Amino acid sequence: MLNKELIKKYVSISKEVKEALDQGKPVVALESTIISHGMPYPKNAQTAYECERVVRENGATPAIIAIINGVLKVGLTDEEVDYLAKEGRKVAKVSRRDIAHIVANKLNGATTVASTMIISEMVGIKIFATGGIGGVHRGAEATFDISADLEELAKTNVAVICAGPKAILDLPKTLEYLETKGVDVIGVGTNKLPAFYSSTSNYNVAHRYDEAESLAHMLSVKWELGLNGGVLINNPIPKEYEIKAEVIDEVINKALAEMNDLGIKGQEVTPFLLAKVVELTKGASLEANIKLVLNNCAFAAKVARALNKDK
């Protein structure tokens, strides 16, 4: 965590979030790349507001994180959310490597899982809700395309609640990487890894927890023992909203083939694939994405509340 002088210099915390942190109340961090790069306007703005509403309804304070004019913002105004939503991919996608550049040059940036974790830890937020994490991309044995999210989970003390790694990824290689880095992969009410649009997969999680309270206690024990790093908490999409694995896999394979034909690489891979999947599913994947994010926000708020009681 940054000291108070550095927080004053680089970080702006909204009044609502600051009061919650000062009073020791539960706070849930939310990323901003999902707004700028994850969904089209106005669905992206609407989803951001819905995420905030769900977190509040479940007893915690939401803190959307982004970089605005070079300032690390923890808790956005409606105007700032609308700006990111309307600008979309014109806004820089910011991971760990990009933060200093964006801040030093007073630019705007939307935070990924990795950079949201970093800024959350700076101000003392322990729980972060998102849709899905990045991971090892299919074909990584040739491209070495591995998300920085995995490295951040290995060293930053923030628990990430998601619906599993994004379905466009190589799930077994992502799990192997996380195991190597010592990251606990939790299933909420399941022994199987959720696969983002699908509630299950063929791959096992490391540990299963059925209640927010027991999960929060484990997080407390981990960090009290000085075992640095995050925890990946995989909360399955509700079954009534899921897209079956065999259906989504066929769509993803078509999207991957087009991506390879176009030569798309690097940070543009995930936004392209997610947009193409939305197109090929005629919007069904977007609706599933929204439902799973809201489900994660609700559970994250419960974990944040339980973690506060466990202190």
VOGUMAR-968567 format. One record per residue (C-alpha): residue number from 1; x, y, z. Coordinates in steps of 0.001 Angstrom, whole numbers, padded with zeros to 6 digits. Example, Ala and Ser with C-alpha at 12.3 -4.5 7.8 and 13.67 -1.06 7.14 Angstrom:
+-----+---------+---------+---------+
! pos !       X !       Y !       Z !
+-----+---------+---------+---------+
!   1 !  012300 ! -004500 !  007800 !
!   2 !  013670 ! -001060 !  007140 !
+-----+---------+---------+---------+
END
This chain:
+-----+---------+---------+---------+
! pos !       X !       Y !       Z !
+-----+---------+---------+---------+
!   1 !  000000 !  000000 !  000000 !
!   2 !  001263 !  003499 ! -000837 !
!   3 !  001949 !  005900 !  002010 !
!   4 ! -000455 !  008822 !  002498 !
!   5 !  001788 !  011363 !  000759 !
!   6 !  002088 !  009255 ! -002389 !
!   7 ! -001656 !  008580 ! -002388 !
!   8 ! -002255 !  012356 ! -002282 !
!   9 !  000166 !  012818 ! -005171 !
!  10 ! -001101 !  010113 ! -007521 !
!  11 ! -004485 !  008821 ! -006335 !
!  12 ! -007953 !  010351 ! -006140 !
!  13 ! -010477 !  008425 ! -004041 !
!  14 ! -014147 !  009341 ! -004330 !
!  15 ! -015897 !  010622 ! -001211 !
!  16 ! -018092 !  007507 ! -000971 !
!  17 ! -015164 !  005098 ! -001258 !
!  18 ! -012908 !  007125 !  001061 !
!  19 ! -015555 !  007193 !  003782 !
!  20 ! -016034 !  003436 !  003482 !
!  21 ! -012280 !  002762 !  003670 !
!  22 ! -011776 !  005181 !  006574 !
!  23 ! -014629 !  003571 !  008487 !
!  24 ! -013492 !  000033 !  007753 !
!  25 ! -016559 ! -000832 !  005712 !
!  26 ! -016498 ! -003423 !  002900 !
!  27 ! -015443 ! -002158 ! -000543 !
!  28 ! -015454 ! -004015 ! -003877 !
!  29 ! -013159 ! -002883 ! -006691 !
!  30 ! -014433 ! -002951 ! -010284 !
!  31 ! -012302 ! -002691 ! -013422 !
!  32 ! -012865 ! -000242 ! -016277 !
!  33 ! -011586 ! -002154 ! -019327 !
!  34 ! -014919 ! -003962 ! -019328 !
!  35 ! -016473 ! -000530 ! -019960 !
!  36 ! -014121 !  000714 ! -022666 !
!  37 ! -013098 ! -002522 ! -024387 !
!  38 ! -015512 ! -005211 ! -023228 !
!  39 ! -018916 ! -004052 ! -024415 !
!  40 ! -020494 ! -001630 ! -026920 !
!  41 ! -022113 !  001651 ! -025900 !
!  42 ! -024597 !  002098 ! -024172 !
!  43 ! -024588 ! -001468 ! -022774 !
!  44 ! -021179 ! -000823 ! -021220 !
!  45 ! -022302 !  002215 ! -019221 !
!  46 ! -025555 !  000543 ! -018194 !
!  47 ! -023669 ! -002527 ! -017006 !
!  48 ! -021234 ! -000408 ! -014980 !
!  49 ! -024130 !  001304 ! -013182 !
!  50 ! -025811 ! -002059 ! -012619 !
!  51 ! -022594 ! -003436 ! -011110 !
!  52 ! -022469 ! -000516 ! -008681 !
!  53 ! -026127 ! -001035 ! -007775 !
!  54 ! -025689 ! -004774 ! -007121 !
!  55 ! -022616 ! -004219 ! -004928 !
!  56 ! -024511 ! -001638 ! -002863 !
!  57 ! -027601 ! -003863 ! -002581 !
!  58 ! -025397 ! -006596 ! -001146 !
!  59 ! -023916 ! -004397 !  001550 !
!  60 ! -020633 ! -003085 !  000132 !
!  61 ! -019338 !  000067 ! -001542 !
!  62 ! -018386 ! -000173 ! -005246 !
!  63 ! -015144 !  001397 ! -006488 !
!  64 ! -014737 !  001509 ! -010267 !
!  65 ! -011049 !  002083 ! -011005 !
!  66 ! -009533 !  003926 ! -013984 !
!  67 ! -006889 !  006540 ! -014831 !
!  68 ! -008252 !  009964 ! -015746 !
!  69 ! -005869 !  012721 ! -016860 !
!  70 ! -003006 !  010816 ! -015274 !
!  71 ! -004726 !  010413 ! -011907 !
!  72 ! -005380 !  006971 ! -010447 !
!  73 ! -009107 !  007188 ! -009753 !
!  74 ! -010747 !  004918 ! -007182 !
!  75 ! -014479 !  005449 ! -007570 !
!  76 ! -015681 !  007179 ! -010764 !
!  77 ! -018318 !  009825 ! -011299 !
!  78 ! -021174 !  009099 ! -013719 !
!  79 ! -019560 !  011541 ! -016141 !
!  80 ! -016283 !  009610 ! -016050 !
!  81 ! -018080 !  006297 ! -016631 !
!  82 ! -019940 !  007812 ! -019592 !
!  83 ! -016687 !  009180 ! -021012 !
!  84 ! -015011 !  005760 ! -020922 !
!  85 ! -018138 !  004126 ! -022343 !
!  86 ! -018457 !  006530 ! -025279 !
!  87 ! -014731 !  006668 ! -026096 !
!  88 ! -014482 !  002887 ! -026053 !
!  89 ! -011295 !  001519 ! -027574 !
!  90 ! -009900 !  005013 ! -028077 !
!  91 ! -009071 !  004848 ! -024358 !
!  92 ! -005760 !  003131 ! -023605 !
!  93 ! -005972 ! -000374 ! -022166 !
!  94 ! -003693 ! -000204 ! -019122 !
!  95 ! -001867 ! -003132 ! -017552 !
!  96 !  001077 ! -003030 ! -015084 !
!  97 !  003640 ! -002014 ! -017745 !
!  98 !  001524 !  000968 ! -018872 !
!  99 !  000607 !  002656 ! -015566 !
! 100 !  003695 !  004859 ! -015202 !
! 101 !  003508 !  006030 ! -018839 !
! 102 ! -000189 !  006941 ! -018590 !
! 103 !  000274 !  008737 ! -015255 !
! 104 !  003467 !  010582 ! -016245 !
! 105 !  001881 !  011891 ! -019440 !
! 106 ! -001484 !  012728 ! -017836 !
! 107 ! -003409 !  010429 ! -020157 !
! 108 ! -006629 !  008458 ! -019764 !
! 109 ! -006631 !  004712 ! -019286 !
! 110 ! -009000 !  001851 ! -018575 !
! 111 ! -007644 ! -000674 ! -016099 !
! 112 ! -007332 ! -004407 ! -016779 !
! 113 ! -007518 ! -007077 ! -014092 !
! 114 ! -003793 ! -006639 ! -013379 !
! 115 ! -003788 ! -002844 ! -013039 !
! 116 ! -007059 ! -002837 ! -011089 !
! 117 ! -005447 ! -005230 ! -008599 !
! 118 ! -002394 ! -002972 ! -008274 !
! 119 ! -004402 !  000182 ! -007610 !
! 120 ! -006761 ! -001687 ! -005260 !
! 121 ! -003827 ! -002841 ! -003150 !
! 122 ! -002422 !  000714 ! -003054 !
! 123 ! -005521 !  001948 ! -001215 !
! 124 ! -006310 ! -001169 !  000815 !
! 125 ! -009132 ! -002801 ! -001173 !
! 126 ! -008917 ! -006595 ! -000890 !
! 127 ! -011871 ! -007788 ! -002991 !
! 128 ! -012293 ! -007235 ! -006736 !
! 129 ! -015160 ! -008379 ! -008966 !
! 130 ! -014819 ! -008812 ! -012713 !
! 131 ! -016152 ! -010966 ! -015559 !
! 132 ! -013249 ! -013236 ! -016425 !
! 133 ! -009488 ! -013053 ! -016141 !
! 134 ! -006894 ! -013204 ! -018893 !
! 135 ! -004604 ! -016206 ! -019067 !
! 136 ! -002623 ! -018405 ! -021405 !
! 137 ! -003917 ! -017922 ! -024951 !
! 138 ! -004477 ! -020824 ! -027296 !
! 139 ! -001307 ! -021365 ! -029291 !
! 140 !  000852 ! -019730 ! -026600 !
! 141 !  003525 ! -022391 ! -027130 !
! 142 !  004267 ! -020543 ! -030390 !
! 143 !  003246 ! -016953 ! -029565 !
! 144 !  004121 ! -016738 ! -025834 !
! 145 !  000849 ! -014794 ! -025452 !
! 146 !  000195 ! -014979 ! -021699 !
! 147 ! -001817 ! -012344 ! -019854 !
! 148 ! -000145 ! -010200 ! -017199 !
! 149 ! -003194 ! -010962 ! -015035 !
! 150 ! -001587 ! -014264 ! -014045 !
! 151 !  001637 ! -012645 ! -012837 !
! 152 ! -000366 ! -010102 ! -010833 !
! 153 ! -002341 ! -012845 ! -009138 !
! 154 !  000980 ! -014347 ! -008072 !
! 155 !  002158 ! -011262 ! -006190 !
! 156 ! -000644 ! -008792 ! -005388 !
! 157 ! -002780 ! -009276 ! -002266 !
! 158 ! -006220 ! -008931 ! -003820 !
! 159 ! -008826 ! -011672 ! -004261 !
! 160 ! -010436 ! -011725 ! -007706 !
! 161 ! -014005 ! -012969 ! -008092 !
! 162 ! -014717 ! -013990 ! -011683 !
! 163 ! -016667 ! -016554 ! -013717 !
! 164 ! -013449 ! -018322 ! -014648 !
! 165 ! -010746 ! -017523 ! -017190 !
! 166 ! -012189 ! -016167 ! -020428 !
! 167 ! -013447 ! -019015 ! -022620 !
! 168 ! -011217 ! -017899 ! -025509 !
! 169 ! -008160 ! -019062 ! -023539 !
! 170 ! -006327 ! -022361 ! -023133 !
! 171 ! -007851 ! -023413 ! -019801 !
! 172 ! -005518 ! -026304 ! -018852 !
! 173 ! -002396 ! -024245 ! -019586 !
! 174 ! -003842 ! -021328 ! -017596 !
! 175 ! -004403 ! -023635 ! -014627 !
! 176 ! -000866 ! -025039 ! -014909 !
! 177 !  000589 ! -021517 ! -014945 !
! 178 ! -001412 ! -020515 ! -011861 !
! 179 ! -000303 ! -023665 ! -010037 !
! 180 !  003341 ! -022916 ! -010826 !
! 181 !  002895 ! -019399 ! -009436 !
! 182 !  001245 ! -020689 ! -006248 !
! 183 ! -002135 ! -019097 ! -006902 !
! 184 ! -005062 ! -020835 ! -005212 !
! 185 ! -007888 ! -021478 ! -007701 !
! 186 ! -011194 ! -021690 ! -005850 !
! 187 ! -014548 ! -022983 ! -007072 !
! 188 ! -017655 ! -021437 ! -005518 !
! 189 ! -020023 ! -024349 ! -004919 !
! 190 ! -018200 ! -026462 ! -007495 !
! 191 ! -015140 ! -028702 ! -007867 !
! 192 ! -014890 ! -027881 ! -011574 !
! 193 ! -013475 ! -024740 ! -013148 !
! 194 ! -016223 ! -022526 ! -014569 !
! 195 ! -015491 ! -021527 ! -018176 !
! 196 ! -016927 ! -017997 ! -018322 !
! 197 ! -019988 ! -018442 ! -020591 !
! 198 ! -020382 ! -022038 ! -019319 !
! 199 ! -020895 ! -022956 ! -015686 !
! 200 ! -018481 ! -025879 ! -015786 !
! 201 ! -015568 ! -027455 ! -017648 !
! 202 ! -013574 ! -030685 ! -017579 !
! 203 ! -010909 ! -029185 ! -015309 !
! 204 ! -010703 ! -029268 ! -011513 !
! 205 ! -010172 ! -026305 ! -009206 !
! 206 ! -007696 ! -026586 ! -006333 !
! 207 ! -010258 ! -026056 ! -003566 !
! 208 ! -014014 ! -025650 ! -003187 !
! 209 ! -015872 ! -023244 ! -000904 !
! 210 ! -019638 ! -023066 ! -000625 !
! 211 ! -020008 ! -020048 !  001685 !
! 212 ! -018663 ! -016490 !  001562 !
! 213 ! -017841 ! -016646 !  005279 !
! 214 ! -015525 ! -019666 !  005134 !
! 215 ! -013887 ! -018307 !  001997 !
! 216 ! -013274 ! -014932 !  003651 !
! 217 ! -011737 ! -016675 !  006674 !
! 218 ! -009314 ! -018528 !  004386 !
! 219 ! -008298 ! -015199 !  002795 !
! 220 ! -007623 ! -013736 !  006247 !
! 221 ! -005473 ! -016714 !  007213 !
! 222 ! -003518 ! -016579 !  003933 !
! 223 ! -002556 ! -012922 !  004292 !
! 224 ! -001976 ! -013121 !  008066 !
! 225 !  000538 ! -015896 !  007347 !
! 226 !  002388 ! -013561 !  004988 !
! 227 !  001553 ! -015681 !  001935 !
! 228 !  001582 ! -012884 ! -000568 !
! 229 ! -000437 ! -012999 ! -003752 !
! 230 ! -004029 ! -013081 ! -004838 !
! 231 ! -006644 ! -015811 ! -004935 !
! 232 ! -008711 ! -016632 ! -008007 !
! 233 ! -012311 ! -017197 ! -006911 !
! 234 ! -014361 ! -018760 ! -009698 !
! 235 ! -018097 ! -018151 ! -009352 !
! 236 ! -020062 ! -020030 ! -012042 !
! 237 ! -022495 ! -018178 ! -014279 !
! 238 ! -026062 ! -019122 ! -013206 !
! 239 ! -027142 ! -022105 ! -015301 !
! 240 ! -030182 ! -020321 ! -016716 !
! 241 ! -027879 ! -017811 ! -018440 !
! 242 ! -025032 ! -020060 ! -019573 !
! 243 ! -024073 ! -021012 ! -023119 !
! 244 ! -023174 ! -024683 ! -023358 !
! 245 ! -019488 ! -025430 ! -023889 !
! 246 ! -019959 ! -027278 ! -027182 !
! 247 ! -021838 ! -024286 ! -028638 !
! 248 ! -019416 ! -021595 ! -027503 !
! 249 ! -016334 ! -023660 ! -028462 !
! 250 ! -017494 ! -023840 ! -032071 !
! 251 ! -018023 ! -020078 ! -032109 !
! 252 ! -014616 ! -019399 ! -030541 !
! 253 ! -012849 ! -021609 ! -033085 !
! 254 ! -014420 ! -019590 ! -035914 !
! 255 ! -013376 ! -016334 ! -034217 !
! 256 ! -009814 ! -017613 ! -033727 !
! 257 ! -009543 ! -018591 ! -037392 !
! 258 ! -010605 ! -015102 ! -038485 !
! 259 ! -008235 ! -013470 ! -035997 !
! 260 ! -005312 ! -015482 ! -037346 !
! 261 ! -006248 ! -014619 ! -040934 !
! 262 ! -006249 ! -010916 ! -040024 !
! 263 ! -002939 ! -011154 ! -038130 !
! 264 ! -004324 ! -009647 ! -034926 !
! 265 ! -001912 ! -009893 ! -031983 !
! 266 ! -001082 ! -008536 ! -028525 !
! 267 ! -003524 ! -006420 ! -026554 !
! 268 ! -006019 ! -006423 ! -029430 !
! 269 ! -006560 ! -010195 ! -029289 !
! 270 ! -009053 ! -010320 ! -026412 !
! 271 ! -011236 ! -007350 ! -027503 !
! 272 ! -011372 ! -008690 ! -031070 !
! 273 ! -012308 ! -012216 ! -030007 !
! 274 ! -014959 ! -011097 ! -027526 !
! 275 ! -016548 ! -008783 ! -030106 !
! 276 ! -016480 ! -011513 ! -032757 !
! 277 ! -018080 ! -013988 ! -030348 !
! 278 ! -020870 ! -011468 ! -029669 !
! 279 ! -021396 ! -011136 ! -033430 !
! 280 ! -021429 ! -014878 ! -034071 !
! 281 ! -023806 ! -015608 ! -031171 !
! 282 ! -026132 ! -012771 ! -032265 !
! 283 ! -025682 ! -011041 ! -028915 !
! 284 ! -026275 ! -014063 ! -026674 !
! 285 ! -022692 ! -014004 ! -025365 !
! 286 ! -023008 ! -010324 ! -024434 !
! 287 ! -026129 ! -010996 ! -022383 !
! 288 ! -024406 ! -013947 ! -020695 !
! 289 ! -021403 ! -011715 ! -019968 !
! 290 ! -023602 ! -009118 ! -018279 !
! 291 ! -025407 ! -011716 ! -016154 !
! 292 ! -022180 ! -013341 ! -014966 !
! 293 ! -020597 ! -009994 ! -014063 !
! 294 ! -023604 ! -008992 ! -011968 !
! 295 ! -023572 ! -012409 ! -010282 !
! 296 ! -019893 ! -011909 ! -009428 !
! 297 ! -020553 ! -008425 ! -008024 !
! 298 ! -023186 ! -009820 ! -005660 !
! 299 ! -020915 ! -012587 ! -004389 !
! 300 ! -017913 ! -010254 ! -004111 !
! 301 ! -019905 ! -007924 ! -001863 !
! 302 ! -020776 ! -010862 !  000394 !
! 303 ! -017116 ! -011914 !  000590 !
! 304 ! -016049 ! -008332 !  001341 !
! 305 ! -018589 ! -008117 !  004156 !
! 306 ! -017480 ! -011453 !  005586 !
! 307 ! -013794 ! -010467 !  005341 !
! 308 ! -014477 ! -007324 !  007347 !
! 309 ! -016160 ! -009355 !  010103 !
! 310 ! -013262 ! -011845 !  010115 !
! 311 ! -010647 ! -009218 !  010982 !
+-----+---------+---------+---------+
END
